[in-house]
Amino acid sequence: MIYLYFREDGKLWVRTKSADSELESAYPNPIIVGDDYDITVVDDSIEVEEGMPQAMREKTRKEIEEDLDYSQKRLVEYPDIKEQLDYIYHNGLTKWKSDMIKPVKDKYPK
């Protein structure tokens, strides 16, 4: 997982491989994406000479939020698999579904 912290103007400030409480206090509500998520986009507003590669820029917070589908949003909201298995062991499958899975599915419906 990659944690993306944004400035107030919606531009990416920093990305980390783990949550950071100091960053989160300065840049609240990070977006969490998978390791393979591409945060760059072609910027057609920048003219380049013929034969040169297209200009790229980092996506804004809004672009990333619009880019993520429900399954990607769910993926980062679910607790760690070890935590889920421990919950199942102590509380059973029915409680796991109602307490850990259903709230995330309700938050990000298909």
Secondary structure in CASP SS format (residue, H / E / C, confidence):
PFRMAT SS
TARGET T0000
AUTHOR 0000-0000-0000
METHOD secondary structure of the structure
MODEL  1
M C 1.00
I E 1.00
Y E 1.00
L E 1.00
Y E 1.00
F E 1.00
R C 1.00
E C 1.00
D C 1.00
G C 1.00
K C 1.00
L E 1.00
W E 1.00
V E 1.00
R E 1.00
T E 1.00
K C 1.00
S C 1.00
A C 1.00
D C 1.00
S H 1.00
E H 1.00
L H 1.00
E H 1.00
S H 1.00
A H 1.00
Y C 1.00
P C 1.00
N C 1.00
P C 1.00
I E 1.00
I E 1.00
V E 1.00
G C 1.00
D C 1.00
D C 1.00
Y C 1.00
D C 1.00
I C 1.00
T E 1.00
V E 1.00
V E 1.00
D C 1.00
D C 1.00
S C 1.00
I C 1.00
E C 1.00
V C 1.00
E C 1.00
E C 1.00
G C 1.00
M C 1.00
P C 1.00
Q C 1.00
A C 1.00
M E 1.00
R E 1.00
E E 1.00
K C 1.00
T C 1.00
R H 1.00
K H 1.00
E H 1.00
I H 1.00
E H 1.00
E H 1.00
D H 1.00
L C 1.00
D C 1.00
Y H 1.00
S H 1.00
Q H 1.00
K H 1.00
R H 1.00
L H 1.00
V H 1.00
E H 1.00
Y C 1.00
P C 1.00
D C 1.00
I H 1.00
K H 1.00
E H 1.00
Q H 1.00
L H 1.00
D H 1.00
Y H 1.00
I H 1.00
Y H 1.00
H H 1.00
N H 1.00
G H 1.00
L H 1.00
T H 1.00
K H 1.00
W H 1.00
K H 1.00
S H 1.00
D H 1.00
M H 1.00
I H 1.00
K H 1.00
P H 1.00
V H 1.00
K H 1.00
D H 1.00
K H 1.00
Y C 1.00
P C 1.00
K C 1.00
END
